[in-house]
Amino acid sequence: MDEVNGCAECQRLAKAYETETLAWFRLEGHLRIAEYGRDEESAQRIAFDLDEATQRRTELRNEIARHQRDSHNCGSHSSPRGMSA
């Protein structure tokens, strides 16, 4: 997102994506610990939360792409830099 420095909405979206990505990684780590400890109940709960975080990240990537396309004339085929799945 080259426009981040000058666009408040780009900054907001980038921060939201960063926050959600950090939460996703944290949940991924907790899931590995629960699976290693054979804590099935915790693993199921964490897996559900991880799926929700994955969905929120996807929604944010789509929102970023829409914003770039609509506000910064970026092509719809380009993906936001650093916004991989």
Secondary structure, 3 states (H helix, E strand, C coil): CHHHHHCHHHHHHHHHHHHHHHHHHHHHHHHHHHHHCCCHHHHHHHHHHHHHHHHHHHHHHHHHHHHHHHHHCCCCCCCCCCCCC
